[in-house]
Amino acid sequence: MPPTLVHNVSATHDTKVEALAGLLGCLWKNSIVVSEGLFTVGADAFNPREEPTTPEEAFELLCDQLAAFTDNDDGTVSGKASGEDDAGMALLLATSWSLKCIGLHKTVGNETTV
């Protein structure tokens, strides 16, 4: 089966498990916070007939989607059991990529290598 794509980023079983582990580690360390100036871009930005999405609604959607992630009987990890998981996957992959980028910068003596 081909991997799921989230904005052209491959989301295989391995990347999902790695991203979940990274996100859980960040949550346990309280290193993920919601900005006081949180704003959202919803469907109304592209279609004026859509109702605007409030930051509270977007945050609730994200929490609901993250809570839906589960291990399936076939050993895969998915958040689609209760519907879409786009917001949850976006946070998982963003967290995973940010942790990878932070890990790429290593200081050796007075020099930073990438």
N, C-alpha and C positions, 0 to 999 in steps of 0.2 A: 504494500500500500504506500503511495507517495506521502511524504510528510506534509503536514498542514503548513500553510504559509500565512504569516502575519506581516503584512507590509513588506513582502519579499524576504522575510527572515524565516528560515527553516525551523519548524517546531517539531522535532522528532521526540520519541519517548525519552531519549537520553537528555536532550536539551530541556525538556519539561521537568524531569526529575532534578536536574542540576539547578534549574531556575527556582523550583519550589524549595530546595534545600537552601539556596542563597537567600530567598525572600524570608523564609522562616528564621534563619540566622539573623537577618537584619531586624525583623520584628522582635525577636528575643532580646536584642541589644538596644532596642528603642532607637534605631538609627534611621527609621523612616518616619517622617512627620508630614502632616498636612499643613501646607502653607496657609497663613492667615489670609493672604490675598488670593486664595484659590479661585480660579475661574474655569469655565467650561466652554467648549464649543460643541454645540449639539446640531441636530439635523436642521434646526432653524437657520443656521448660518448658510445652508445651501438651498433650503426650500422655505420661503417666507410663510407658507401655510402651516408649517410645523410649530408646535408650541415650544417656547424656549425651555431649555433644561437648566435647572438651578444647580449650583454646586452641591447642595445637600442631596439632590436626586442622583447626581452622578456618583457621589461618594457612596450612597446607599447601594446603587447598582454594582459598584466595584466590590463592596463588602459581600453582597449576595453572591456575586460570581466567584469570588475567592473561596467562600464557604462551600460552594458546590463542587470544588475540585475533589476528586476521589480516585482511589485505585479501582480499576475495573477487574472483572473476573479473568480477563485475558492478560492481565499484568500491565496494561497501559494505564496512563494517568490522563484524566479528562475532566473538564469543567462543564461539559455540554449535557450532563445528565438532566439538568433542569432548564435547558435552553442555551442561549448563546454564551460564549465566554471571552468575547473580544476584549473587554476592559480588563478582565483578570489576566489574560494572556499578555496584554500590553504591559501591565505592571511587572509580571513575571519576567518577560524578556528584557524590559528596560533595566530592571534590577540586576539581572544576570549580566547584561552587557556592561553596566556601570561597574560592577565588581570586577569583570575581566579587564576593563580599561584601567581601573585603579591598580590592579595587579601587574599591569604592563610597565608601570613606572617604578623602577627600583633605584634606590640611591646607593651608590658604591663610592665610599669616600666623599669627595665633594662633587661628584659627577652624577647626573641623573641619566639613566639609559632608558630607551624605549624599545 
